[in-house]
Amino acid sequence: MPISDWRKSSYSGDSSNCINVAADWRKSTHSADAGNCVNVAASDRAVFLRESDEPDVVLTVTPPALRAFIRAVRAGGFDRTLGK
C-alpha cells in the first residue's frame, strides 16, 4: 500500500506562501526484502527516488531524464572506473 508524504513544491521558493504536494511512495520491485530499499513516487512530470534509511533525502528527476539514465546504465555508459 502506498504511503502519502507531503513535500513543498520546488516552485514555491523560500516564501511562506508555498504549495505542498503529496507523493505516494512505493517500494521498488528491484529492492530485496532487506531494510535498504529504494522508494519511488511518480507523476507525469517528476519521478522521486529515496532510500528508505534516509527518507528526507529525495532525488527528483523528470521521466525522460530517468529513462535516458537507465538506457545509459544498461548500455554500459558508467562501467568505467576512475584512474583507468
Phi and psi in degrees as a GROMACS rama.xvg file:
@    title "Ramachandran Plot"
@    xaxis  label "Phi"
@    yaxis  label "Psi"
@TYPE xy
-68.8945  150.821  PRO-2
-112.563  122.276  ILE-3
-81.077  137.444  SER-4
-136.811  129.278  ASP-5
-88.2143  134.727  TRP-6
-131.59  148.363  ARG-7
-74.035  132.72  LYS-8
-62.0815  139.091  SER-9
-67.6101  -13.9458  SER-10
-87.3385  -3.72652  TYR-11
-80.386  -18.6863  SER-12
68.6529  -153.032  GLY-13
-99.5264  7.01212  ASP-14
-76.0876  164.718  SER-15
-79.1935  -16.6874  SER-16
-88.8335  87.0059  ASN-17
-121.927  163.706  CYS-18
-107.944  131.095  ILE-19
-104.305  142.348  ASN-20
-124.048  148.285  VAL-21
-98.543  139.859  ALA-22
-120.846  132.005  ALA-23
-91.838  102.078  ASP-24
-80.2812  137.639  TRP-25
-129.816  146.452  ARG-26
-73.7467  132.255  LYS-27
-59.9598  140.504  SER-28
-68.3861  -14.9925  THR-29
-89.6642  -2.91605  HIS-30
-84.0456  136.95  SER-31
-73.1527  -177.003  ALA-32
-79.1629  0.352156  ASP-33
-70.3157  174.612  ALA-34
-72.1856  -23.2508  GLY-35
-84.5394  97.467  ASN-36
-120.983  152.522  CYS-37
-99.9737  127.028  VAL-38
-101.995  143.378  ASN-39
-129.816  136.984  VAL-40
-134.176  142.006  ALA-41
-144.956  152.282  ALA-42
-135.87  -173.173  SER-43
-74.3981  -14.9041  ASP-44
-110.261  -18.3691  ARG-45
-151.92  151.633  ALA-46
-121.777  128.101  VAL-47
-107.949  132.832  PHE-48
-126.433  139.355  LEU-49
-151.368  156.94  ARG-50
-92.2253  138.906  GLU-51
-62.5517  -27.888  SER-52
-72.7611  -24.5328  ASP-53
-132.584  72.5748  GLU-54
-67.2783  -15.0402  PRO-55
-81.7261  -12.8173  ASP-56
-97.0405  112.956  VAL-57
-124.53  128.867  VAL-58
-94.7314  126.656  LEU-59
-116.463  125.666  THR-60
-137.118  162.539  VAL-61
-83.2478  154.007  THR-62
-55.7503  -42.9842  PRO-63
-63.25  -38.0706  PRO-64
-66.0046  -39.9025  ALA-65
-66.7403  -41.5764  LEU-66
-60.9478  -42.4818  ARG-67
-64.2175  -40.4012  ALA-68
-63.5218  -45.3175  PHE-69
-63.3001  -41.3886  ILE-70
-60.8151  -42.8679  ARG-71
-65.1038  -39.4984  ALA-72
-63.5964  -47.1244  VAL-73
-63.04  -31.4421  ARG-74
-83.1799  -1.12664  ALA-75
85.065  16.5143  GLY-76
-64.5182  -16.2295  GLY-77
-118.909  19.8416  PHE-78
-77.6619  -18.518  ASP-79
-70.2001  147.772  ARG-80
-109.626  154.698  THR-81
-66.8475  143.3  LEU-82
86.3735  1.93228  GLY-83
